[in-house]
């Protein structure tokens, strides 16, 4: 059994403009299929995540309510 890596940072919300999670930048399909992906598929996906762009409102969603 392999030690499965994950980009999840437990900040789970989908940006409606991009369809990407604002925490890990995966799509819902990628999140749902993660455990079924091969190590190679997961590695390729993790390499591509930093290149994915999430709209400017996503950052605001992360910090909303922290100062309250």
C-alpha positions in Angstrom: 0.0 0.0 0.0 1.4 3.4 -0.9 1.4 6.5 1.3 -1.2 8.6 -0.5 -0.4 12.3 -0.7 -3.2 14.8 -0.9 -3.2 18.6 -1.6 -6.2 19.0 0.8 -5.6 21.7 3.4 -9.1 21.3 5.0 -10.4 24.5 3.5 -13.2 23.1 1.4 -15.3 25.4 -0.7 -15.9 25.5 -4.5 -15.3 28.8 -6.3 -18.3 29.2 -8.5 -16.4 31.0 -11.2 -13.6 28.5 -11.7 -15.2 25.3 -10.3 -12.1 24.7 -8.2 -11.8 24.2 -4.5 -10.3 27.3 -3.0 -8.2 25.3 -0.6 -6.6 22.6 -2.9 -7.6 23.9 -6.4 -9.1 20.5 -7.4 -12.4 20.1 -9.2 -15.2 18.1 -7.5 -14.5 15.2 -9.9 -10.8 15.2 -8.9 -11.6 15.3 -5.2 -14.2 12.5 -5.6 -11.9 10.3 -7.6 -8.7 11.0 -5.7 -8.4 7.7 -3.9 -9.0 5.8 -7.1 -6.3 7.6 -9.0 -2.9 5.9 -9.5 0.2 7.4 -7.7 1.3 8.7 -11.2 -2.1 10.4 -11.8 -2.1 12.0 -8.3 1.5 13.2 -8.9 0.7 14.7 -12.2 -2.4 16.4 -10.8 -0.5 17.8 -7.8 2.2 19.2 -10.2 -0.6 21.1 -12.1 -2.4 22.6 -9.1 -0.1 25.6 -8.6 -0.9 26.7 -12.2 -4.6 26.8 -11.6 -6.2 30.2 -11.1 -9.0 30.9 -8.8 -11.0 34.2 -8.9 -10.1 37.1 -6.6 -13.2 36.5 -4.4 -11.9 33.1 -3.4 -9.3 34.7 -1.1 -11.9 36.8 0.6 -14.0 33.7 1.3 -11.0 32.2 3.2 -10.7 35.2 5.5 -14.4 36.1 5.9 -15.4 36.0 9.5 -11.9 35.6 11.0 -12.0 39.1 12.4 -15.5 38.9 13.9 
